[in-house]
Amino acid sequence: MRVLAAAVLSMEAILMGFALLIAKDSATELELWLGALLALVLFLSAGMLKRKFGYLLGSILQVFLISYGLVIWHMYYMGGLFLVLWVAAILLGRRGEAIKARLIAQRDENGPKQP
């Protein structure tokens, strides 16, 4: 789960970098700084996914990514797309971890194989 979620957050940070390139001519200096801060926090939050707080922070950042659509309207669509990817990463990651735990439990139940 962590790998998928980290990939989504990292790609969102790159997306914010491109959004800042688009916004550099029309946005105010404050909006550009807030976008740069958002990109940095998105990138750093990918490393915080070892704890549950990292997933909470990543979920909160999804709202900020979508709300950057106030500066660049394309971010409403891209933020929504990445929100779907974020939810899918969490759900598929949980499913994969459950399957892995079940396979490990079955292997332990059968015992070690004799050569």
PDB file as gemmi writes it, atoms N, CA and C in Angstrom:
CRYST1    1.000    1.000    1.000  90.00  90.00  90.00 P 1                      
ATOM      1  N   MET A   1       0.834  -1.184   0.000  1.00  0.00           N  
ATOM      2  CA  MET A   1       0.000   0.000   0.000  1.00  0.00           C  
ATOM      3  C   MET A   1       0.874   1.241   0.000  1.00  0.00           C  
ATOM      4  N   ARG A   2       1.958   1.186   0.740  1.00  0.00           N  
ATOM      5  CA  ARG A   2       2.811   2.356   0.883  1.00  0.00           C  
ATOM      6  C   ARG A   2       3.460   2.743  -0.439  1.00  0.00           C  
ATOM      7  N   VAL A   3       3.836   1.759  -1.227  1.00  0.00           N  
ATOM      8  CA  VAL A   3       4.495   2.040  -2.497  1.00  0.00           C  
ATOM      9  C   VAL A   3       3.536   2.745  -3.451  1.00  0.00           C  
ATOM     10  N   LEU A   4       2.301   2.254  -3.543  1.00  0.00           N  
ATOM     11  CA  LEU A   4       1.327   2.880  -4.424  1.00  0.00           C  
ATOM     12  C   LEU A   4       1.000   4.300  -3.977  1.00  0.00           C  
ATOM     13  N   ALA A   5       0.792   4.479  -2.685  1.00  0.00           N  
ATOM     14  CA  ALA A   5       0.456   5.808  -2.172  1.00  0.00           C  
ATOM     15  C   ALA A   5       1.627   6.775  -2.349  1.00  0.00           C  
ATOM     16  N   ALA A   6       2.844   6.311  -2.134  1.00  0.00           N  
ATOM     17  CA  ALA A   6       4.012   7.167  -2.324  1.00  0.00           C  
ATOM     18  C   ALA A   6       4.166   7.567  -3.790  1.00  0.00           C  
ATOM     19  N   ALA A   7       3.843   6.649  -4.685  1.00  0.00           N  
ATOM     20  CA  ALA A   7       3.917   6.974  -6.111  1.00  0.00           C  
ATOM     21  C   ALA A   7       2.899   8.052  -6.478  1.00  0.00           C  
ATOM     22  N   VAL A   8       1.705   7.951  -5.926  1.00  0.00           N  
ATOM     23  CA  VAL A   8       0.680   8.959  -6.214  1.00  0.00           C  
ATOM     24  C   VAL A   8       1.112  10.320  -5.672  1.00  0.00           C  
ATOM     25  N   LEU A   9       1.614  10.362  -4.440  1.00  0.00           N  
ATOM     26  CA  LEU A   9       2.031  11.642  -3.864  1.00  0.00           C  
ATOM     27  C   LEU A   9       3.214  12.245  -4.618  1.00  0.00           C  
ATOM     28  N   SER A  10       4.126  11.409  -5.050  1.00  0.00           N  
ATOM     29  CA  SER A  10       5.273  11.911  -5.807  1.00  0.00           C  
ATOM     30  C   SER A  10       4.839  12.480  -7.156  1.00  0.00           C  
ATOM     31  N   MET A  11       3.931  11.796  -7.813  1.00  0.00           N  
ATOM     32  CA  MET A  11       3.436  12.299  -9.095  1.00  0.00           C  
ATOM     33  C   MET A  11       2.636  13.587  -8.910  1.00  0.00           C  
ATOM     34  N   GLU A  12       1.940  13.715  -7.788  1.00  0.00           N  
ATOM     35  CA  GLU A  12       1.227  14.966  -7.511  1.00  0.00           C  
ATOM     36  C   GLU A  12       2.199  16.114  -7.298  1.00  0.00           C  
ATOM     37  N   ALA A  13       3.322  15.846  -6.671  1.00  0.00           N  
ATOM     38  CA  ALA A  13       4.331  16.894  -6.488  1.00  0.00           C  
ATOM     39  C   ALA A  13       4.877  17.347  -7.844  1.00  0.00           C  
ATOM     40  N   ILE A  14       5.092  16.397  -8.751  1.00  0.00           N  
ATOM     41  CA  ILE A  14       5.551  16.752 -10.094  1.00  0.00           C  
ATOM     42  C   ILE A  14       4.466  17.530 -10.833  1.00  0.00           C  
ATOM     43  N   LEU A  15       3.211  17.116 -10.670  1.00  0.00           N  
ATOM     44  CA  LEU A  15       2.096  17.837 -11.273  1.00  0.00           C  
ATOM     45  C   LEU A  15       2.048  19.282 -10.785  1.00  0.00           C  
ATOM     46  N   MET A  16       2.279  19.485  -9.495  1.00  0.00           N  
ATOM     47  CA  MET A  16       2.286  20.852  -8.964  1.00  0.00           C  
ATOM     48  C   MET A  16       3.421  21.662  -9.555  1.00  0.00           C  
ATOM     49  N   GLY A  17       4.535  21.030  -9.827  1.00  0.00           N  
ATOM     50  CA  GLY A  17       5.634  21.735 -10.485  1.00  0.00           C  
ATOM     51  C   GLY A  17       5.229  22.233 -11.862  1.00  0.00           C  
ATOM     52  N   PHE A  18       4.534  21.396 -12.617  1.00  0.00           N  
ATOM     53  CA  PHE A  18       4.048  21.817 -13.927  1.00  0.00           C  
ATOM     54  C   PHE A  18       2.962  22.881 -13.798  1.00  0.00           C  
ATOM     55  N   ALA A  19       2.122  22.747 -12.769  1.00  0.00           N  
ATOM     56  CA  ALA A  19       1.077  23.754 -12.553  1.00  0.00           C  
ATOM     57  C   ALA A  19       1.702  25.104 -12.227  1.00  0.00           C  
ATOM     58  N   LEU A  20       2.793  25.103 -11.509  1.00  0.00           N  
ATOM     59  CA  LEU A  20       3.470  26.365 -11.200  1.00  0.00           C  
ATOM     60  C   LEU A  20       4.040  27.003 -12.459  1.00  0.00           C  
ATOM     61  N   LEU A  21       4.500  26.193 -13.390  1.00  0.00           N  
ATOM     62  CA  LEU A  21       4.979  26.737 -14.664  1.00  0.00           C  
ATOM     63  C   LEU A  21       3.847  27.397 -15.442  1.00  0.00           C  
ATOM     64  N   ILE A  22       2.671  26.811 -15.378  1.00  0.00           N  
ATOM     65  CA  ILE A  22       1.521  27.397 -16.058  1.00  0.00           C  
ATOM     66  C   ILE A  22       1.085  28.681 -15.348  1.00  0.00           C  
ATOM     67  N   ALA A  23       1.143  28.683 -14.019  1.00  0.00           N  
ATOM     68  CA  ALA A  23       0.624  29.807 -13.238  1.00  0.00           C  
ATOM     69  C   ALA A  23       1.595  30.974 -13.123  1.00  0.00           C  
ATOM     70  N   LYS A  24       2.816  30.825 -13.549  1.00  0.00           N  
ATOM     71  CA  LYS A  24       3.822  31.856 -13.281  1.00  0.00           C  
ATOM     72  C   LYS A  24       3.493  33.214 -13.898  1.00  0.00           C  
ATOM     73  N   ASP A  25       2.739  33.235 -14.976  1.00  0.00           N  
ATOM     74  CA  ASP A  25       2.425  34.504 -15.622  1.00  0.00           C  
ATOM     75  C   ASP A  25       1.166  35.167 -15.070  1.00  0.00           C  
ATOM     76  N   SER A  26       0.218  34.372 -14.601  1.00  0.00           N  
ATOM     77  CA  SER A  26      -1.068  34.942 -14.205  1.00  0.00           C  
ATOM     78  C   SER A  26      -1.311  34.960 -12.696  1.00  0.00           C  
ATOM     79  N   ALA A  27      -0.576  34.191 -11.923  1.00  0.00           N  
ATOM     80  CA  ALA A  27      -0.817  34.089 -10.486  1.00  0.00           C  
ATOM     81  C   ALA A  27      -0.020  35.144  -9.725  1.00  0.00           C  
ATOM     82  N   THR A  28      -0.500  35.426  -8.518  1.00  0.00           N  
ATOM     83  CA  THR A  28       0.231  36.345  -7.656  1.00  0.00           C  
ATOM     84  C   THR A  28       1.421  35.617  -7.044  1.00  0.00           C  
ATOM     85  N   GLU A  29       2.278  36.390  -6.430  1.00  0.00           N  
ATOM     86  CA  GLU A  29       3.462  35.798  -5.807  1.00  0.00           C  
ATOM     87  C   GLU A  29       3.073  34.872  -4.660  1.00  0.00           C  
ATOM     88  N   LEU A  30       2.053  35.246  -3.899  1.00  0.00           N  
ATOM     89  CA  LEU A  30       1.588  34.410  -2.796  1.00  0.00           C  
ATOM     90  C   LEU A  30       1.058  33.078  -3.307  1.00  0.00           C  
ATOM     91  N   GLU A  31       0.297  33.106  -4.389  1.00  0.00           N  
ATOM     92  CA  GLU A  31      -0.244  31.862  -4.955  1.00  0.00           C  
ATOM     93  C   GLU A  31       0.873  30.956  -5.455  1.00  0.00           C  
ATOM     94  N   LEU A  32       1.908  31.552  -6.005  1.00  0.00           N  
ATOM     95  CA  LEU A  32       3.047  30.744  -6.460  1.00  0.00           C  
ATOM     96  C   LEU A  32       3.794  30.131  -5.284  1.00  0.00           C  
ATOM     97  N   TRP A  33       3.986  30.907  -4.224  1.00  0.00           N  
ATOM     98  CA  TRP A  33       4.661  30.366  -3.042  1.00  0.00           C  
ATOM     99  C   TRP A  33       3.838  29.258  -2.386  1.00  0.00           C  
ATOM    100  N   LEU A  34       2.521  29.456  -2.327  1.00  0.00           N  
ATOM    101  CA  LEU A  34       1.669  28.410  -1.747  1.00  0.00           C  
ATOM    102  C   LEU A  34       1.695  27.142  -2.603  1.00  0.00           C  
ATOM    103  N   GLY A  35       1.726  27.300  -3.912  1.00  0.00           N  
ATOM    104  CA  GLY A  35       1.833  26.145  -4.798  1.00  0.00           C  
ATOM    105  C   GLY A  35       3.160  25.425  -4.624  1.00  0.00           C  
ATOM    106  N   ALA A  36       4.235  26.195  -4.484  1.00  0.00           N  
ATOM    107  CA  ALA A  36       5.550  25.582  -4.267  1.00  0.00           C  
ATOM    108  C   ALA A  36       5.594  24.860  -2.925  1.00  0.00           C  
ATOM    109  N   LEU A  37       4.988  25.453  -1.913  1.00  0.00           N  
ATOM    110  CA  LEU A  37       4.919  24.803  -0.604  1.00  0.00           C  
ATOM    111  C   LEU A  37       4.110  23.516  -0.684  1.00  0.00           C  
ATOM    112  N   LEU A  38       3.010  23.559  -1.415  1.00  0.00           N  
ATOM    113  CA  LEU A  38       2.192  22.357  -1.584  1.00  0.00           C  
ATOM    114  C   LEU A  38       2.976  21.257  -2.290  1.00  0.00           C  
ATOM    115  N   ALA A  39       3.727  21.613  -3.323  1.00  0.00           N  
ATOM    116  CA  ALA A  39       4.547  20.625  -4.039  1.00  0.00           C  
ATOM    117  C   ALA A  39       5.585  20.015  -3.100  1.00  0.00           C  
ATOM    118  N   LEU A  40       6.207  20.832  -2.283  1.00  0.00           N  
ATOM    119  CA  LEU A  40       7.217  20.343  -1.349  1.00  0.00           C  
ATOM    120  C   LEU A  40       6.602  19.421  -0.303  1.00  0.00           C  
ATOM    121  N   VAL A  41       5.473  19.820   0.247  1.00  0.00           N  
ATOM    122  CA  VAL A  41       4.821  19.002   1.275  1.00  0.00           C  
ATOM    123  C   VAL A  41       4.314  17.694   0.679  1.00  0.00           C  
ATOM    124  N   LEU A  42       3.823  17.738  -0.555  1.00  0.00           N  
ATOM    125  CA  LEU A  42       3.409  16.492  -1.213  1.00  0.00           C  
ATOM    126  C   LEU A  42       4.576  15.536  -1.351  1.00  0.00           C  
ATOM    127  N   PHE A  43       5.713  16.072  -1.763  1.00  0.00           N  
ATOM    128  CA  PHE A  43       6.897  15.226  -1.939  1.00  0.00           C  
ATOM    129  C   PHE A  43       7.383  14.672  -0.604  1.00  0.00           C  
ATOM    130  N   LEU A  44       7.397  15.500   0.432  1.00  0.00           N  
ATOM    131  CA  LEU A  44       7.867  15.041   1.746  1.00  0.00           C  
ATOM    132  C   LEU A  44       6.887  14.071   2.402  1.00  0.00           C  
ATOM    133  N   SER A  45       5.603  14.241   2.135  1.00  0.00           N  
ATOM    134  CA  SER A  45       4.619  13.350   2.753  1.00  0.00           C  
ATOM    135  C   SER A  45       4.713  11.932   2.197  1.00  0.00           C  
ATOM    136  N   ALA A  46       5.293  11.777   1.011  1.00  0.00           N  
ATOM    137  CA  ALA A  46       5.494  10.423   0.477  1.00  0.00           C  
ATOM    138  C   ALA A  46       6.431   9.622   1.376  1.00  0.00           C  
ATOM    139  N   GLY A  47       7.342  10.301   2.047  1.00  0.00           N  
ATOM    140  CA  GLY A  47       8.253   9.618   2.960  1.00  0.00           C  
ATOM    141  C   GLY A  47       7.670   9.380   4.338  1.00  0.00           C  
ATOM    142  N   MET A  48       6.539  10.008   4.638  1.00  0.00           N  
ATOM    143  CA  MET A  48       5.910   9.858   5.952  1.00  0.00           C  
ATOM    144  C   MET A  48       4.878   8.736   5.997  1.00  0.00           C  
ATOM    145  N   LEU A  49       4.818   7.944   4.965  1.00  0.00           N  
ATOM    146  CA  LEU A  49       3.777   6.920   4.890  1.00  0.00           C  
ATOM    147  C   LEU A  49       4.072   5.693   5.731  1.00  0.00           C  
ATOM    148  N   LYS A  50       5.137   5.719   6.501  1.00  0.00           N  
ATOM    149  CA  LYS A  50       5.419   4.597   7.398  1.00  0.00           C  
ATOM    150  C   LYS A  50       4.484   4.617   8.600  1.00  0.00           C  
ATOM    151  N   ARG A  51       3.881   5.767   8.835  1.00  0.00           N  
ATOM    152  CA  ARG A  51       2.944   5.916   9.956  1.00  0.00           C  
ATOM    153  C   ARG A  51       1.573   6.280   9.410  1.00  0.00           C  
ATOM    154  N   LYS A  52       0.550   6.067  10.229  1.00  0.00           N  
ATOM    155  CA  LYS A  52      -0.807   6.389   9.800  1.00  0.00           C  
ATOM    156  C   LYS A  52      -0.991   7.882   9.589  1.00  0.00           C  
ATOM    157  N   PHE A  53      -0.203   8.690  10.284  1.00  0.00           N  
ATOM    158  CA  PHE A  53      -0.287  10.137  10.111  1.00  0.00           C  
ATOM    159  C   PHE A  53       0.033  10.533   8.672  1.00  0.00           C  
ATOM    160  N   GLY A  54       0.909   9.802   8.031  1.00  0.00           N  
ATOM    161  CA  GLY A  54       1.262  10.097   6.647  1.00  0.00           C  
ATOM    162  C   GLY A  54       0.081   9.942   5.712  1.00  0.00           C  
ATOM    163  N   TYR A  55      -0.746   8.933   5.944  1.00  0.00           N  
ATOM    164  CA  TYR A  55      -1.931   8.735   5.118  1.00  0.00           C  
ATOM    165  C   TYR A  55      -2.965   9.819   5.381  1.00  0.00           C  
ATOM    166  N   LEU A  56      -3.078  10.243   6.634  1.00  0.00           N  
ATOM    167  CA  LEU A  56      -3.990  11.335   6.957  1.00  0.00           C  
ATOM    168  C   LEU A  56      -3.525  12.629   6.289  1.00  0.00           C  
ATOM    169  N   LEU A  57      -2.232  12.901   6.372  1.00  0.00           N  
ATOM    170  CA  LEU A  57      -1.681  14.091   5.732  1.00  0.00           C  
ATOM    171  C   LEU A  57      -1.873  14.027   4.223  1.00  0.00           C  
ATOM    172  N   GLY A  58      -1.632  12.877   3.620  1.00  0.00           N  
ATOM    173  CA  GLY A  58      -1.839  12.719   2.190  1.00  0.00           C  
ATOM    174  C   GLY A  58      -3.284  12.953   1.783  1.00  0.00           C  
ATOM    175  N   SER A  59      -4.208  12.511   2.608  1.00  0.00           N  
ATOM    176  CA  SER A  59      -5.623  12.722   2.319  1.00  0.00           C  
ATOM    177  C   SER A  59      -5.998  14.196   2.415  1.00  0.00           C  
ATOM    178  N   ILE A  60      -5.450  14.877   3.389  1.00  0.00           N  
ATOM    179  CA  ILE A  60      -5.717  16.315   3.529  1.00  0.00           C  
ATOM    180  C   ILE A  60      -5.116  17.079   2.354  1.00  0.00           C  
ATOM    181  N   LEU A  61      -3.949  16.673   1.918  1.00  0.00           N  
ATOM    182  CA  LEU A  61      -3.303  17.353   0.797  1.00  0.00           C  
ATOM    183  C   LEU A  61      -4.074  17.194  -0.503  1.00  0.00           C  
ATOM    184  N   GLN A  62      -4.873  16.143  -0.615  1.00  0.00           N  
ATOM    185  CA  GLN A  62      -5.702  15.984  -1.804  1.00  0.00           C  
ATOM    186  C   GLN A  62      -6.683  17.148  -1.946  1.00  0.00           C  
ATOM    187  N   VAL A  63      -7.209  17.601  -0.815  1.00  0.00           N  
ATOM    188  CA  VAL A  63      -8.138  18.734  -0.831  1.00  0.00           C  
ATOM    189  C   VAL A  63      -7.417  19.997  -1.288  1.00  0.00           C  
ATOM    190  N   PHE A  64      -6.193  20.203  -0.806  1.00  0.00           N  
ATOM    191  CA  PHE A  64      -5.438  21.387  -1.213  1.00  0.00           C  
ATOM    192  C   PHE A  64      -5.059  21.330  -2.691  1.00  0.00           C  
ATOM    193  N   LEU A  65      -4.785  20.127  -3.182  1.00  0.00           N  
ATOM    194  CA  LEU A  65      -4.446  19.993  -4.595  1.00  0.00           C  
ATOM    195  C   LEU A  65      -5.635  20.380  -5.473  1.00  0.00           C  
ATOM    196  N   ILE A  66      -6.811  19.918  -5.104  1.00  0.00           N  
ATOM    197  CA  ILE A  66      -8.007  20.274  -5.861  1.00  0.00           C  
ATOM    198  C   ILE A  66      -8.304  21.764  -5.719  1.00  0.00           C  
ATOM    199  N   SER A  67      -8.099  22.309  -4.524  1.00  0.00           N  
ATOM    200  CA  SER A  67      -8.409  23.725  -4.315  1.00  0.00           C  
ATOM    201  C   SER A  67      -7.438  24.650  -5.041  1.00  0.00           C  
ATOM    202  N   TYR A  68      -6.312  24.139  -5.508  1.00  0.00           N  
ATOM    203  CA  TYR A  68      -5.417  24.965  -6.325  1.00  0.00           C  
ATOM    204  C   TYR A  68      -6.073  25.274  -7.671  1.00  0.00           C  
ATOM    205  N   GLY A  69      -7.211  24.658  -7.911  1.00  0.00           N  
ATOM    206  CA  GLY A  69      -8.001  24.984  -9.088  1.00  0.00           C  
ATOM    207  C   GLY A  69      -8.502  26.415  -9.073  1.00  0.00           C  
ATOM    208  N   LEU A  70      -8.501  27.059  -7.920  1.00  0.00           N  
ATOM    209  CA  LEU A  70      -8.835  28.478  -7.853  1.00  0.00           C  
ATOM    210  C   LEU A  70      -7.797  29.320  -8.581  1.00  0.00           C  
ATOM    211  N   VAL A  71      -6.578  28.819  -8.661  1.00  0.00           N  
ATOM    212  CA  VAL A  71      -5.500  29.523  -9.361  1.00  0.00           C  
ATOM    213  C   VAL A  71      -5.457  29.085 -10.823  1.00  0.00           C  
ATOM    214  N   ILE A  72      -5.457  27.782 -11.048  1.00  0.00           N  
ATOM    215  CA  ILE A  72      -5.438  27.211 -12.398  1.00  0.00           C  
ATOM    216  C   ILE A  72      -6.625  26.253 -12.483  1.00  0.00           C  
ATOM    217  N   TRP A  73      -7.588  26.568 -13.305  1.00  0.00           N  
ATOM    218  CA  TRP A  73      -8.820  25.780 -13.309  1.00  0.00           C  
ATOM    219  C   TRP A  73      -8.602  24.337 -13.747  1.00  0.00           C  
ATOM    220  N   HIS A  74      -7.525  24.053 -14.449  1.00  0.00           N  
ATOM    221  CA  HIS A  74      -7.239  22.670 -14.846  1.00  0.00           C  
ATOM    222  C   HIS A  74      -6.973  21.771 -13.638  1.00  0.00           C  
ATOM    223  N   MET A  75      -6.582  22.370 -12.548  1.00  0.00           N  
ATOM    224  CA  MET A  75      -6.257  21.577 -11.361  1.00  0.00           C  
ATOM    225  C   MET A  75      -7.506  20.956 -10.730  1.00  0.00           C  
ATOM    226  N   TYR A  76      -8.691  21.488 -11.043  1.00  0.00           N  
ATOM    227  CA  TYR A  76      -9.898  20.825 -10.569  1.00  0.00           C  
ATOM    228  C   TYR A  76      -9.977  19.411 -11.151  1.00  0.00           C  
ATOM    229  N   TYR A  77      -9.719  19.300 -12.434  1.00  0.00           N  
ATOM    230  CA  TYR A  77      -9.785  18.002 -13.095  1.00  0.00           C  
ATOM    231  C   TYR A  77      -8.613  17.107 -12.692  1.00  0.00           C  
ATOM    232  N   MET A  78      -7.421  17.666 -12.724  1.00  0.00           N  
ATOM    233  CA  MET A  78      -6.245  16.855 -12.391  1.00  0.00           C  
ATOM    234  C   MET A  78      -6.259  16.459 -10.922  1.00  0.00           C  
ATOM    235  N   GLY A  79      -6.680  17.374 -10.057  1.00  0.00           N  
ATOM    236  CA  GLY A  79      -6.786  17.047  -8.639  1.00  0.00           C  
ATOM    237  C   GLY A  79      -7.812  15.959  -8.385  1.00  0.00           C  
ATOM    238  N   GLY A  80      -8.940  16.030  -9.102  1.00  0.00           N  
ATOM    239  CA  GLY A  80      -9.958  14.984  -8.982  1.00  0.00           C  
ATOM    240  C   GLY A  80      -9.450  13.642  -9.463  1.00  0.00           C  
ATOM    241  N   LEU A  81      -8.705  13.661 -10.555  1.00  0.00           N  
ATOM    242  CA  LEU A  81      -8.121  12.423 -11.067  1.00  0.00           C  
ATOM    243  C   LEU A  81      -7.153  11.819 -10.056  1.00  0.00           C  
ATOM    244  N   PHE A  82      -6.305  12.650  -9.475  1.00  0.00           N  
ATOM    245  CA  PHE A  82      -5.355  12.133  -8.501  1.00  0.00           C  
ATOM    246  C   PHE A  82      -6.035  11.739  -7.190  1.00  0.00           C  
ATOM    247  N   LEU A  83      -7.160  12.339  -6.869  1.00  0.00           N  
ATOM    248  CA  LEU A  83      -7.917  11.899  -5.704  1.00  0.00           C  
ATOM    249  C   LEU A  83      -8.422  10.466  -5.923  1.00  0.00           C  
ATOM    250  N   VAL A  84      -8.910  10.198  -7.119  1.00  0.00           N  
ATOM    251  CA  VAL A  84      -9.351   8.833  -7.446  1.00  0.00           C  
ATOM    252  C   VAL A  84      -8.172   7.867  -7.367  1.00  0.00           C  
ATOM    253  N   LEU A  85      -7.019   8.277  -7.881  1.00  0.00           N  
ATOM    254  CA  LEU A  85      -5.827   7.427  -7.804  1.00  0.00           C  
ATOM    255  C   LEU A  85      -5.392   7.198  -6.356  1.00  0.00           C  
ATOM    256  N   TRP A  86      -5.510   8.220  -5.512  1.00  0.00           N  
ATOM    257  CA  TRP A  86      -5.153   8.102  -4.097  1.00  0.00           C  
ATOM    258  C   TRP A  86      -6.046   7.072  -3.404  1.00  0.00           C  
ATOM    259  N   VAL A  87      -7.348   7.178  -3.623  1.00  0.00           N  
ATOM    260  CA  VAL A  87      -8.290   6.224  -3.018  1.00  0.00           C  
ATOM    261  C   VAL A  87      -8.036   4.815  -3.554  1.00  0.00           C  
ATOM    262  N   ALA A  88      -7.799   4.699  -4.847  1.00  0.00           N  
ATOM    263  CA  ALA A  88      -7.519   3.383  -5.438  1.00  0.00           C  
ATOM    264  C   ALA A  88      -6.235   2.792  -4.876  1.00  0.00           C  
ATOM    265  N   ALA A  89      -5.215   3.623  -4.666  1.00  0.00           N  
ATOM    266  CA  ALA A  89      -3.951   3.126  -4.108  1.00  0.00           C  
ATOM    267  C   ALA A  89      -4.162   2.588  -2.703  1.00  0.00           C  
ATOM    268  N   ILE A  90      -4.969   3.268  -1.923  1.00  0.00           N  
ATOM    269  CA  ILE A  90      -5.217   2.810  -0.552  1.00  0.00           C  
ATOM    270  C   ILE A  90      -6.033   1.517  -0.560  1.00  0.00           C  
ATOM    271  N   LEU A  91      -7.097   1.494  -1.359  1.00  0.00           N  
ATOM    272  CA  LEU A  91      -7.952   0.300  -1.373  1.00  0.00           C  
ATOM    273  C   LEU A  91      -7.233  -0.910  -1.952  1.00  0.00           C  
ATOM    274  N   LEU A  92      -6.555  -0.740  -3.072  1.00  0.00           N  
ATOM    275  CA  LEU A  92      -5.832  -1.863  -3.661  1.00  0.00           C  
ATOM    276  C   LEU A  92      -4.661  -2.296  -2.796  1.00  0.00           C  
ATOM    277  N   GLY A  93      -4.026  -1.337  -2.143  1.00  0.00           N  
ATOM    278  CA  GLY A  93      -2.929  -1.675  -1.247  1.00  0.00           C  
ATOM    279  C   GLY A  93      -3.392  -2.495  -0.061  1.00  0.00           C  
ATOM    280  N   ARG A  94      -4.528  -2.129   0.507  1.00  0.00           N  
ATOM    281  CA  ARG A  94      -5.076  -2.912   1.622  1.00  0.00           C  
ATOM    282  C   ARG A  94      -5.437  -4.320   1.178  1.00  0.00           C  
ATOM    283  N   ARG A  95      -6.022  -4.421   0.001  1.00  0.00           N  
ATOM    284  CA  ARG A  95      -6.386  -5.736  -0.509  1.00  0.00           C  
ATOM    285  C   ARG A  95      -5.138  -6.596  -0.728  1.00  0.00           C  
ATOM    286  N   GLY A  96      -4.099  -6.000  -1.288  1.00  0.00           N  
ATOM    287  CA  GLY A  96      -2.855  -6.729  -1.502  1.00  0.00           C  
ATOM    288  C   GLY A  96      -2.203  -7.159  -0.207  1.00  0.00           C  
ATOM    289  N   GLU A  97      -2.232  -6.296   0.801  1.00  0.00           N  
ATOM    290  CA  GLU A  97      -1.656  -6.666   2.100  1.00  0.00           C  
ATOM    291  C   GLU A  97      -2.451  -7.775   2.757  1.00  0.00           C  
ATOM    292  N   ALA A  98      -3.776  -7.771   2.585  1.00  0.00           N  
ATOM    293  CA  ALA A  98      -4.597  -8.844   3.160  1.00  0.00           C  
ATOM    294  C   ALA A  98      -4.289 -10.170   2.486  1.00  0.00           C  
ATOM    295  N   ILE A  99      -4.116 -10.155   1.181  1.00  0.00           N  
ATOM    296  CA  ILE A  99      -3.776 -11.386   0.461  1.00  0.00           C  
ATOM    297  C   ILE A  99      -2.403 -11.889   0.897  1.00  0.00           C  
ATOM    298  N   LYS A 100      -1.466 -10.984   1.038  1.00  0.00           N  
ATOM    299  CA  LYS A 100      -0.122 -11.372   1.464  1.00  0.00           C  
ATOM    300  C   LYS A 100      -0.150 -11.978   2.866  1.00  0.00           C  
ATOM    301  N   ALA A 101      -0.906 -11.366   3.777  1.00  0.00           N  
ATOM    302  CA  ALA A 101      -1.005 -11.896   5.144  1.00  0.00           C  
ATOM    303  C   ALA A 101      -1.650 -13.270   5.148  1.00  0.00           C  
ATOM    304  N   ARG A 102      -2.659 -13.470   4.308  1.00  0.00           N  
ATOM    305  CA  ARG A 102      -3.314 -14.774   4.235  1.00  0.00           C  
ATOM    306  C   ARG A 102      -2.363 -15.840   3.703  1.00  0.00           C  
ATOM    307  N   LEU A 103      -1.570 -15.504   2.689  1.00  0.00           N  
ATOM    308  CA  LEU A 103      -0.603 -16.461   2.146  1.00  0.00           C  
ATOM    309  C   LEU A 103       0.485 -16.797   3.164  1.00  0.00           C  
ATOM    310  N   ILE A 104       0.934 -15.816   3.920  1.00  0.00           N  
ATOM    311  CA  ILE A 104       1.935 -16.081   4.959  1.00  0.00           C  
ATOM    312  C   ILE A 104       1.353 -16.963   6.049  1.00  0.00           C  
ATOM    313  N   ALA A 105       0.090 -16.711   6.419  1.00  0.00           N  
ATOM    314  CA  ALA A 105      -0.556 -17.539   7.442  1.00  0.00           C  
ATOM    315  C   ALA A 105      -0.717 -18.976   6.954  1.00  0.00           C  
ATOM    316  N   GLN A 106      -1.054 -19.155   5.690  1.00  0.00           N  
ATOM    317  CA  GLN A 106      -1.179 -20.509   5.150  1.00  0.00           C  
ATOM    318  C   GLN A 106       0.167 -21.218   5.133  1.00  0.00           C  
ATOM    319  N   ARG A 107       1.214 -20.495   4.778  1.00  0.00           N  
ATOM    320  CA  ARG A 107       2.548 -21.092   4.734  1.00  0.00           C  
ATOM    321  C   ARG A 107       2.989 -21.501   6.143  1.00  0.00           C  
ATOM    322  N   ASP A 108       2.728 -20.667   7.122  1.00  0.00           N  
ATOM    323  CA  ASP A 108       3.101 -20.978   8.506  1.00  0.00           C  
ATOM    324  C   ASP A 108       2.271 -22.139   9.044  1.00  0.00           C  
ATOM    325  N   GLU A 109       1.033 -22.247   8.601  1.00  0.00           N  
ATOM    326  CA  GLU A 109       0.151 -23.304   9.054  1.00  0.00           C  
ATOM    327  C   GLU A 109       0.622 -24.660   8.516  1.00  0.00           C  
ATOM    328  N   ASN A 110       1.088 -24.666   7.278  1.00  0.00           N  
ATOM    329  CA  ASN A 110       1.561 -25.913   6.680  1.00  0.00           C  
ATOM    330  C   ASN A 110       2.940 -26.330   7.195  1.00  0.00           C  
ATOM    331  N   GLY A 111       3.653 -25.406   7.771  1.00  0.00           N  
ATOM    332  CA  GLY A 111       4.973 -25.714   8.290  1.00  0.00           C  
ATOM    333  C   GLY A 111       6.037 -25.628   7.216  1.00  0.00           C  
ATOM    334  N   PRO A 112       7.299 -25.713   7.633  1.00  0.00           N  
ATOM    335  CA  PRO A 112       8.364 -25.644   6.644  1.00  0.00           C  
ATOM    336  C   PRO A 112       8.401 -26.916   5.799  1.00  0.00           C  
ATOM    337  N   LYS A 113       8.763 -26.767   4.561  1.00  0.00           N  
ATOM    338  CA  LYS A 113       8.824 -27.901   3.647  1.00  0.00           C  
ATOM    339  C   LYS A 113      10.125 -28.662   3.869  1.00  0.00           C  
ATOM    340  N   GLN A 114      10.021 -29.977   3.864  1.00  0.00           N  
ATOM    341  CA  GLN A 114      11.194 -30.840   4.007  1.00  0.00           C  
ATOM    342  C   GLN A 114      11.765 -31.119   2.628  1.00  0.00           C  
ATOM    343  N   PRO A 115      13.103 -31.032   2.468  1.00  0.00           N  
ATOM    344  CA  PRO A 115      13.688 -31.352   1.139  1.00  0.00           C  
ATOM    345  C   PRO A 115      13.703 -32.823   0.862  1.00  0.00           C  
TER     346      PRO A 115                                                      
END                                                                             
